[in-house]
Amino acid sequence: MKKELLERLETEVKACKRYAKNSIKKSKEGKTGAAINLLDIAGTAKKCADQVHEELWEVSKGNLTNEEFQLFAESETLDRELKKAYKELKIARKR
């Protein structure tokens, strides 16, 4: 169960970061429609990561290896990725 949760968490963290990064790229290209769609997907991936994060904490009872904990902690920083993408989108919409 723990291994499956870690795999799911890794997938969602990577997806959130990838889509947020691509949203920023589209915003810089002036393609705000595409940027919004990508940001929406990134937000969904973050919500999924948050759910898995909570499940993992309950299952592991906080007993994680250093590597597992790094992934766990990384999932807590996804808000920053989304905020960067949202900020870039706001800038693009003003152009």
C-alpha positions in Angstrom: 0.0 0.0 0.0 2.8 2.4 0.9 4.7 1.7 -2.3 1.6 2.3 -4.4 0.9 5.6 -2.6 4.5 6.7 -3.1 4.2 5.9 -6.9 0.9 7.8 -7.1 2.4 10.8 -5.3 5.4 10.9 -7.5 3.2 10.8 -10.6 1.0 13.6 -9.4 3.9 15.8 -8.3 5.6 15.4 -11.7 2.4 16.1 -13.5 1.7 19.2 -11.5 5.2 20.6 -12.1 5.2 19.7 -15.8 1.8 21.3 -16.5 2.6 24.4 -14.5 5.9 24.7 -16.3 4.2 24.4 -19.7 1.5 26.9 -18.6 4.3 29.4 -17.9 5.8 28.7 -21.4 2.4 29.2 -23.1 1.8 32.4 -21.1 5.1 33.8 -22.3 4.2 32.9 -25.9 0.9 34.8 -25.4 -1.2 31.7 -25.7 -3.4 32.4 -22.7 -6.1 29.9 -23.6 -3.6 27.1 -23.6 -1.9 28.4 -20.5 -5.3 28.4 -18.6 -6.0 24.8 -19.7 -2.5 23.7 -18.6 -2.8 25.5 -15.3 -6.2 23.9 -14.7 -4.6 20.4 -15.2 -1.8 21.4 -12.9 -4.3 22.4 -10.3 -6.1 19.1 -10.6 -2.8 17.2 -10.2 -2.0 19.2 -7.1 -5.4 18.3 -5.6 -4.7 14.6 -6.3 -1.2 15.0 -4.8 -2.7 16.5 -1.7 -5.1 13.6 -1.3 -2.3 11.0 -1.7 -0.1 13.0 0.6 -2.7 12.7 3.4 -3.3 9.0 2.7 0.5 8.3 2.7 0.8 10.1 6.1 -2.0 8.0 7.6 -0.6 4.7 6.2 3.1 5.4 7.0 2.3 7.0 10.4 5.2 9.4 9.5 7.7 6.5 9.2 9.3 7.4 5.9 12.9 6.9 4.6 14.8 10.1 3.6 14.0 9.5 0.0 10.4 9.0 0.6 10.3 12.0 2.9 11.9 14.2 0.2 9.0 13.3 -2.2 6.5 13.8 0.6 8.0 17.3 1.3 8.2 18.1 -2.4 4.5 17.6 -2.7 4.0 20.3 -0.1 5.6 22.9 -2.4 3.3 22.5 -5.3 1.4 25.7 -4.4 4.6 27.7 -5.3 4.6 26.1 -8.8 0.9 27.0 -9.3 1.5 30.5 -8.1 4.3 31.1 -10.5 2.2 29.9 -13.4 -0.8 32.0 -12.3 1.5 35.1 -11.9 2.8 34.6 -15.5 -0.7 34.2 -16.8 -1.8 37.4 -15.2 1.2 39.2 -16.8 0.3 37.7 -20.2 -3.3 38.7 -19.9 -2.3 42.4 -19.4 -0.2 42.4 -22.6 
